[in-house]
Amino acid sequence: MYGQLYRRLLLPVFDRVIKRRHTLGYWADIERSQWWSHEQLEAHQLEAVRNLLAQTARNCPYYREEWQQRGLNSSHLQSLADLTAWPLIDRSTIREHRQRMRSTVATQLLTKATGGSSGEPLEFDFNSDSNDRRTAQMFRGYSWAGGAPGTKQLFIWGGALTTVPRWKRWKMALHHRLDRHLVLNCFEFTPERMRQGFDRLNRYRPEVIVAYTNPLYEFARFLDEHGLRPVAPRSIIIGAEKLHGFQRDLIQNVFRAPVFETYGSREFMLIGAECERHAGLHLSMENLLVEILDDDGTPTPAGQEGNVVITDLFNYGMPFVRYVNGDRAIAGFDVCSCGRGLPLLKQVTGRRLDSLTTPDGRTIPGEFFPHLLKDFPAIRRIQVVQRDPAVITLKLVAPSLTNDDRLLMLDAIHACTGFAVTIELDLVDDIPLTKVGKLKVVVREVDGPSLMANRKSSPIC
Ligand SMILES: [Zn+2]
């Protein structure tokens, strides 16, 4: 009842009348276009890319100069594949050239920053129209999981409430009340807080839980170990952190609800989301052009892992044209049996720097370490740090770890890393989350290979 009232009255009044946004119109558009054929969607992308390149070359000094030097002109773009001639950019490009990447004719740019635990945040800009479009993508993607605006949602993630002024906190609280959102702050996930979180969850009875992977996984393990049975929501939407199969299984068992994975970032909001078939992540294709490239910059063959490269088709304010976002994903864009024309991204495998190298030349995928959580139940939280090529330190929150566990764990790790690297186990009381409430599983502070030729690899947060 409230959901209907919210969608039909409150949201339209807020969006169209008060904020003068076009979110709902864009949402209606993409509800239709998701059923277009793949060819229709690609034709839409090609036209959007041409417009973007033409406007960007006209209005953004940085891009104009870079492209002119290479003799690139948007009128040469005959197909989406031709875009591979355009140069890549990354975080370091934005750090160095942000002012000159902005459109000289744009008014009222919005600014955001990506969070980070080790490096400084990255600031970037976007125009409000592109913001409306990305919000619409989020509405659609969350709707696939039963989490349309107006549904009763419990959020389990971070929010730096202490640094927010009081008036803003009140405003946020009011918004949460109207939006029917309850937020559990994952910074505070001590056992007592988790117990309280369980009580609040059961009192609130959300239709949908929206969460970061690691806090929700920790919460699910806590409930499981203590025999606490939460009320079952209709579904669970997971984002912001890699979701492993064993995490999905436990979360689904504990909450007795299907998990819908999403993939997004501060720069673009929702990049992909699962539909009811759970066969991969449908890309937000009307807004974003996603490429998966090898380390030499050529498209990665289907089934192999590559670098995620994204072009935002409508951020004319500060265009992101072929932005290497630092994530790795499996290439190959499959068709889903649900009938939507939006291709599926098979799997996001992690951050580019989430792998470690050893002095004898082995590459250890960061993927390896979270699996220790599954095999060693005494570990509550884990972080892997490599500050020296010859030393890997495992920080563990594991008060009940036995000596046998330690020996077995070292054996398992050495079997993967070899013996050219020393493994240190560092038992700690806590591993702080990043400013935005994520767990940084791998902290790598030694240099690795970079996709961006002639550029230093940029610190990834
Ligand atoms: Zn589907």
Boltz pocket constraint, residues with backbone or C-beta under 6 A from the ligand:
constraints:
  - pocket:
      binder: B
      contacts: [[A, 275], [A, 276], [A, 277], [A, 282], [A, 336], [A, 337], [A, 338], [A, 339], [A, 340]]
      max_distance: 6.0
